[in-house]
Amino acid sequence: MSKENAITPAAFRHLLGIEGLSRDQINYLLDTAEVFTDINRRKIKKVPSLRGKTVINLFLEPSTRTRTSFEIAAKRLSADAVNVSGDSSSVTKGETLIDTARTLEAMAPDVVVIRHSASGAPQLIAEHLSSSAVVNAGDGLHEHPTQALLDALTIKQALGTLSGIKLVLVGDVLRSRVARSNIFLHRVLGNKVVVVAPPTLARPEFEAMGVEVHHHMEPALEGANVVMSLRMKKEYLGQSFVPTLEEYSHKYCITEKLLAKYAPESIVLSPGPFIRGTEIESAVIDGPRSYYDAQVENGVAVRMAVIYLLCRGLSARASTESDAGMEDLVDDEIIEELAHAKAG
């Protein structure tokens, strides 16, 4: 990438989805996340890069892993993290999402991280926040961009590349925002994406997204580099999608026997949670193919990178801002130098 076309933090206003991001933006995010991965392995894991900044984690849908990961990410950057759950928000009292956005705007946070059961909720919040960056932590059936980014970082670390790979998504593709974000990301990178599930959960319209659709495991897994298990949602059983988990398991459980025969060099990922013995065999998730723990670790680094770059982008655009803030911090200069030395 030439210096004239180099990506800078100013290229990031919000992170509402993977769709619309360029290859250069994706690689820039991942390069920055790799630096934070190194920082997270130090004895002292905290850097002062975002001291004085405020991150609000607005989780209006239940979450443990993602919310905790975002909170840790903000705190390791020395930002003040404020957590708001659905039970404690005014939304439960009838407040509209737009009114919530106006309330947040008045509090002047730097970043608002939102998870919501309605697709498009982060976009709506972003349209009503003029001075804050918005991060989509999962919205309805739409997208989960940071999950796809941490998956990509894990693949890059495991395989040494993000080019020329075959990714197979197994499970409830129809209602998976993780699947959608991964499809968008890997299509931008030029990788082959295959989905495999019962016909009710992997419909032909997925082909319009540039992916192969299969209903049998064997041909789908052939030559795969990465196999990802997607959660089967128990709440949808009996709704003409999958009769029983037992029937699903018989046809679509990811087993070591299948992988050894059709994808012997593959690694296995899962966004979690997973149902052992139904979606994925214990021997697989606990075995050497599994990079589940690495995904969790990389989640913090990716979210640190996202929050960091969004705050840097806000400051880069605020040319009249009198407080130089984080631009004066030596740690930021080191991060920039390490993360993008290859681009020079």
C-alpha positions as CSV (number, residue, x, y, z in Angstrom):
1,M,0.0,0.0,0.0
2,S,1.5,3.4,-1.0
3,K,1.7,6.2,1.5
4,E,-0.7,8.2,-0.7
5,N,-3.4,5.5,-0.3
6,A,-2.5,4.5,3.2
7,I,-5.4,3.9,5.6
8,T,-5.4,6.1,8.7
9,P,-7.6,6.2,11.9
10,A,-9.6,9.0,10.2
11,A,-11.0,6.3,7.9
12,F,-13.0,4.9,10.8
13,R,-16.1,6.8,12.0
14,H,-18.2,3.9,13.3
15,L,-18.0,0.1,13.1
16,L,-21.6,-0.9,12.2
17,G,-20.7,-3.9,10.2
18,I,-18.1,-5.7,8.0
19,E,-20.2,-5.0,4.9
20,G,-18.8,-1.8,3.3
21,L,-15.3,-2.2,4.8
22,S,-12.4,-2.4,2.3
23,R,-9.7,-4.9,2.3
24,D,-7.3,-2.2,3.4
25,Q,-9.5,-1.2,6.3
26,I,-9.8,-4.9,7.4
27,N,-6.1,-5.4,7.3
28,Y,-5.4,-2.2,9.1
29,L,-7.7,-3.2,12.0
30,L,-6.1,-6.7,12.1
31,D,-2.6,-5.2,12.1
32,T,-3.5,-2.9,15.0
33,A,-5.1,-5.8,16.9
34,E,-1.9,-7.9,16.5
35,V,0.0,-5.1,18.4
36,F,-2.6,-5.2,21.2
37,T,-2.3,-9.0,21.3
38,D,1.4,-8.5,22.3
39,I,0.4,-5.9,24.9
40,N,-2.1,-8.3,26.4
41,R,0.6,-10.9,27.0
42,R,2.7,-8.5,29.1
43,K,2.7,-8.7,32.9
44,I,1.3,-5.2,32.9
45,K,-1.5,-5.2,30.3
46,K,-2.7,-1.6,30.6
47,V,-1.6,1.3,28.4
48,P,-2.6,5.0,28.9
49,S,-3.7,5.5,25.3
50,L,-7.3,6.4,26.0
51,R,-7.0,8.0,29.4
52,G,-9.8,10.5,29.8
53,K,-12.1,8.8,27.2
54,T,-15.4,7.2,28.0
55,V,-16.9,4.0,26.6
56,I,-20.5,3.1,27.2
57,N,-21.4,-0.6,26.8
58,L,-25.1,-0.6,26.1
59,F,-26.1,-4.2,26.0
60,L,-29.9,-4.5,25.5
61,E,-29.6,-8.2,24.7
62,P,-28.1,-10.8,27.1
63,S,-24.3,-11.3,26.7
64,T,-21.4,-12.5,28.8
65,R,-18.4,-13.0,26.6
66,T,-18.8,-10.0,24.3
67,R,-19.8,-7.6,27.0
68,T,-16.9,-8.7,29.3
69,S,-14.5,-8.5,26.3
70,F,-15.5,-5.0,25.5
71,E,-15.2,-3.9,29.1
72,I,-11.7,-5.4,29.5
73,A,-10.7,-3.8,26.2
74,A,-11.7,-0.3,27.3
75,K,-10.1,-0.7,30.7
76,R,-6.8,-1.9,29.3
77,L,-6.7,1.2,27.1
78,S,-7.3,3.3,30.4
79,A,-10.7,4.4,29.2
80,D,-13.6,4.7,31.6
81,A,-16.0,1.9,30.9
82,V,-19.7,2.2,31.8
83,N,-21.9,-0.8,31.5
84,V,-25.6,-0.6,30.9
85,S,-27.8,-3.7,30.6
86,G,-31.3,-4.1,29.4
87,D,-32.7,-4.7,32.8
88,S,-31.2,-1.4,34.1
89,S,-31.9,0.8,31.1
90,S,-34.9,3.0,30.5
91,V,-35.8,1.0,27.5
92,T,-37.6,-1.4,29.8
93,K,-39.7,1.6,30.9
94,G,-40.8,2.4,27.4
95,E,-38.1,4.8,26.3
96,T,-37.5,4.7,22.5
97,L,-34.1,4.0,21.0
98,I,-34.0,7.5,19.6
99,D,-34.6,9.0,23.1
100,T,-31.9,6.7,24.4
101,A,-29.5,8.1,21.8
102,R,-30.4,11.6,22.8
103,T,-29.7,10.9,26.4
104,L,-26.3,9.3,25.5
105,E,-25.5,12.3,23.3
106,A,-26.0,14.6,26.3
107,M,-23.5,12.6,28.3
108,A,-20.8,13.0,25.6
109,P,-19.3,9.5,25.6
110,D,-16.5,8.9,23.1
111,V,-17.6,5.4,22.1
112,V,-21.0,3.7,22.4
113,V,-20.9,-0.1,22.1
114,I,-24.4,-1.5,21.5
115,R,-25.9,-4.9,21.3
116,H,-29.6,-5.1,20.4
117,S,-32.1,-7.7,19.3
118,A,-33.3,-5.5,16.5
119,S,-31.3,-5.4,13.2
120,G,-30.3,-1.9,12.4
121,A,-30.3,-0.6,16.0
122,P,-26.7,0.5,16.0
123,Q,-27.2,2.4,12.7
124,L,-30.1,4.2,14.3
125,I,-28.1,5.2,17.3
126,A,-25.2,6.3,15.1
127,E,-27.5,8.6,13.1
128,H,-28.4,10.5,16.3
129,L,-24.9,10.7,17.9
130,S,-22.9,13.6,16.3
131,S,-19.8,13.4,18.4
132,S,-19.6,9.7,19.5
133,A,-18.4,6.6,17.6
134,V,-20.7,3.6,17.6
135,V,-19.7,0.0,17.6
136,N,-22.1,-2.8,16.7
137,A,-21.7,-5.6,19.2
138,G,-24.4,-7.7,17.5
139,D,-27.7,-6.6,16.1
140,G,-30.5,-9.0,15.5
141,L,-29.9,-11.2,12.5
142,H,-27.8,-8.5,10.8
143,E,-24.1,-8.5,11.8
144,H,-21.5,-9.1,14.5
145,P,-18.4,-7.3,13.1
146,T,-15.9,-7.7,15.9
147,Q,-16.6,-11.5,16.0
148,A,-15.7,-11.8,12.3
149,L,-12.5,-9.7,12.9
150,L,-11.4,-11.8,15.8
151,D,-12.1,-14.9,13.8
152,A,-10.0,-13.6,11.0
153,L,-7.1,-12.7,13.4
154,T,-7.2,-16.2,14.8
155,I,-7.1,-17.7,11.3
156,K,-4.2,-15.5,10.3
157,Q,-2.2,-16.6,13.4
158,A,-3.0,-20.3,12.9
159,L,-2.5,-20.6,9.2
160,G,-0.1,-17.7,8.6
161,T,-2.3,-16.2,5.9
162,L,-5.8,-14.9,5.2
163,S,-5.5,-15.6,1.5
164,G,-6.6,-18.6,-0.5
165,I,-8.5,-20.3,2.3
166,K,-11.7,-22.3,2.3
167,L,-14.0,-21.5,5.2
168,V,-16.9,-23.8,6.0
169,L,-19.7,-22.6,8.2
170,V,-21.8,-25.4,9.8
171,G,-25.1,-24.9,11.5
172,D,-27.8,-22.2,11.8
173,V,-26.6,-20.0,9.0
174,L,-30.1,-18.5,8.5
175,R,-30.2,-16.7,11.8
176,S,-26.5,-16.2,12.4
177,R,-25.2,-12.6,12.4
178,V,-21.7,-14.2,12.9
179,A,-22.1,-16.1,9.6
180,R,-23.1,-12.9,7.8
181,S,-20.1,-10.9,9.0
182,N,-17.7,-13.8,8.3
183,I,-19.2,-14.1,4.8
184,F,-18.8,-10.4,4.1
185,L,-15.2,-10.4,5.4
186,H,-14.0,-13.4,3.5
187,R,-15.6,-12.4,0.3
188,V,-13.8,-9.1,0.5
189,L,-10.5,-11.0,1.0
190,G,-11.3,-13.2,-1.9
191,N,-11.7,-16.5,0.0
192,K,-14.0,-19.3,-0.7
193,V,-17.0,-19.6,1.7
194,V,-19.2,-22.7,2.0
195,V,-22.2,-23.1,4.2
196,V,-23.7,-26.4,5.2
197,A,-26.9,-27.0,7.1
198,P,-30.4,-28.4,6.7
199,P,-32.3,-26.9,3.7
200,T,-34.4,-24.9,6.1
201,L,-31.4,-23.2,7.5
202,A,-29.1,-22.8,4.4
203,R,-31.4,-21.6,1.7
204,P,-30.4,-20.9,-2.0
205,E,-30.5,-17.1,-1.5
206,F,-27.2,-17.4,0.3
207,E,-25.7,-18.1,-3.1
208,A,-26.4,-14.4,-3.9
209,M,-23.8,-13.5,-1.3
210,G,-21.2,-15.4,-3.2
211,V,-21.1,-18.6,-1.1
212,E,-21.6,-22.3,-1.9
213,V,-24.6,-23.9,-0.2
214,H,-24.5,-27.6,0.8
215,H,-26.9,-29.8,2.8
216,H,-24.4,-32.7,3.3
217,M,-21.3,-32.5,5.4
218,E,-18.9,-34.6,3.3
219,P,-18.8,-32.5,0.1
220,A,-18.8,-29.3,2.0
221,L,-15.8,-30.2,4.2
222,E,-13.7,-31.4,1.3
223,G,-10.4,-29.5,1.4
224,A,-11.5,-27.0,4.1
225,N,-8.9,-24.9,5.9
226,V,-11.2,-23.6,8.5
227,V,-14.4,-25.1,9.9
228,M,-16.7,-23.0,12.1
229,S,-19.5,-24.3,14.2
230,L,-22.5,-22.1,14.5
231,R,-24.9,-22.3,17.4
232,M,-28.2,-24.2,17.0
233,K,-30.8,-22.1,18.8
234,K,-32.9,-24.3,21.0
235,E,-35.7,-21.6,21.1
236,Y,-36.4,-22.4,17.4
237,L,-36.8,-26.1,17.7
238,G,-40.2,-27.4,16.6
239,Q,-40.7,-24.4,14.3
240,S,-40.2,-26.4,11.1
241,F,-36.5,-25.7,11.0
242,V,-35.1,-28.7,12.8
243,P,-37.4,-31.3,14.4
244,T,-34.9,-32.3,17.2
245,L,-31.3,-31.7,18.2
246,E,-30.8,-35.4,18.0
247,E,-31.7,-35.5,14.3
248,Y,-29.5,-32.4,13.6
249,S,-26.6,-34.0,15.5
250,H,-26.8,-37.2,13.4
251,K,-26.3,-35.3,10.2
252,Y,-24.3,-32.1,11.1
253,C,-22.2,-32.7,14.2
254,I,-18.6,-31.8,13.5
255,T,-16.6,-34.9,14.4
256,E,-12.9,-35.8,14.3
257,K,-13.7,-38.7,12.0
258,L,-15.2,-36.4,9.4
259,L,-12.4,-33.9,9.7
260,A,-9.7,-36.5,9.5
261,K,-11.2,-37.9,6.2
262,Y,-12.2,-34.7,4.4
263,A,-10.3,-31.8,5.9
264,P,-7.2,-33.3,7.7
265,E,-5.3,-30.0,7.9
266,S,-8.2,-27.9,9.0
267,I,-8.6,-25.8,12.2
268,V,-11.9,-25.4,14.0
269,L,-13.5,-22.3,15.4
270,S,-16.7,-21.5,17.3
271,P,-18.1,-18.2,18.4
272,G,-19.7,-19.9,21.4
273,P,-21.6,-21.1,23.2
274,F,-21.7,-24.6,21.7
275,I,-23.6,-27.8,22.5
276,R,-21.1,-30.6,23.0
277,G,-22.0,-33.8,21.2
278,T,-24.7,-32.0,19.2
279,E,-23.0,-29.3,17.2
280,I,-19.4,-30.3,17.8
281,E,-17.7,-33.4,19.3
282,S,-15.8,-32.9,22.6
283,A,-12.8,-34.5,21.0
284,V,-12.8,-31.7,18.4
285,I,-13.4,-28.7,20.6
286,D,-10.9,-29.9,23.2
287,G,-8.4,-31.2,20.6
288,P,-5.4,-29.7,18.7
289,R,-7.6,-28.4,15.9
290,S,-9.6,-26.1,18.2
291,Y,-8.7,-22.5,18.4
292,Y,-11.6,-21.5,20.7
293,D,-9.4,-20.2,23.5
294,A,-7.4,-18.2,21.0
295,Q,-10.6,-16.6,19.7
296,V,-11.5,-15.5,23.2
297,E,-8.0,-14.0,23.7
298,N,-8.1,-12.3,20.3
299,G,-11.5,-10.8,21.1
300,V,-10.0,-8.5,23.6
301,A,-7.2,-7.4,21.3
302,V,-9.6,-6.8,18.4
303,R,-12.0,-4.7,20.5
304,M,-9.0,-2.7,21.9
305,A,-8.0,-2.0,18.3
306,V,-11.6,-1.0,17.3
307,I,-12.1,1.3,20.3
308,Y,-8.6,2.8,19.9
309,L,-8.9,3.5,16.2
310,L,-12.4,5.0,16.5
311,C,-11.1,7.4,19.2
312,R,-8.1,8.3,17.1
313,G,-10.5,8.9,14.2
314,L,-12.7,11.2,16.3
315,S,-9.7,13.2,17.4
316,A,-8.3,13.4,13.8
317,R,-11.5,14.9,12.6
318,A,-11.9,17.3,15.5
319,S,-9.4,19.9,14.2
320,T,-10.6,22.6,16.6
321,E,-10.2,20.4,19.7
322,S,-8.0,22.3,22.1
323,D,-7.0,19.3,24.2
324,A,-4.4,17.3,22.2
325,G,-5.2,14.3,24.5
326,M,-4.0,10.9,23.4
327,E,-2.0,12.2,20.4
328,D,0.6,13.4,22.9
329,L,1.1,10.0,24.4
330,V,4.3,8.1,23.6
331,D,2.5,4.8,23.8
332,D,0.3,5.8,20.8
333,E,3.4,6.6,18.7
334,I,4.8,3.2,19.6
335,I,1.6,1.5,18.7
336,E,1.5,3.2,15.3
337,E,5.1,2.4,14.6
338,L,4.7,-1.3,15.5
339,A,1.3,-1.9,13.9
340,H,2.2,-0.4,10.6
341,A,5.9,-0.9,10.2
342,K,5.2,-3.3,7.4
343,A,3.3,-0.7,5.4
344,G,6.4,1.5,5.4
